[in-house]
Amino acid sequence: MSIVNTALPLAGRVAVVTGASSGLGEATAELLAERGAKVAAIARRADRLAELVDRITAKGGTALALEADVTDPGAVELAAARTESELGTADLLFNNAGVMLPSKIADVRTDLWDRQVDVNIRGFLNTVGAFVPQLRRSAAERGVADLVNTSSIGAQNLFPAFEVYCGTKAFVTHYSRNLRIELGAQGVRVAVIEPGIVRTELQGHVTEPDADAWIGEFFKTHEALEAADVAEAIAHLAALPARVNFERLTIMPTTQDH
């Protein structure tokens, strides 16, 4: 009978977190390290990654800062190689990097459309392609590995001016559910997380006036999720017995109705 370390339930695991310089990625990287995992933190902002790694190591954890843009497949492949050589074979990937840039269709902001497609779909796929081989090897050796993808409640519901963002997240959700069919039989659990409104810097990138006003009003009248709430869910999924796979998890603020 195996004995679970309840103090450090993720001890011995190697976790990779993209979009780790802020928001969900930052909170999740810190929590996974706190629960015992070695963490490879991937993002574009080297200064923020350095601060994150310093906080983790100051608490006795192990973390590696990997500066990379997920839209660059070569950079992601290099990050994957460094993860394996410096921390070990990855057995948990939180595929989280993303952007939210709403715009009204009449404005034809193809620059914002392209950026969301590049990061939320191409960057997402680049990360899957670079790290799934390690997840498969880990599952063969350990009996389980985890791929957790960040989608959004926007994959299910309707939000004016967020059409392209919601479309990219619908891709993430549907792709994840299909990918589970292929990888589940190999011991890789695939889960997709669909949060409602979370208090992160993501909203600070919104430039469309009506969308910005709607978000601002929500924060005034509702209690949004915190990044730590989503991080807790991810850590919980990773610590479940190998036979258990939450395929799709929607996490909403209690008072958000859509």
Disulfide bonds with the S-S distance in Angstrom:
none
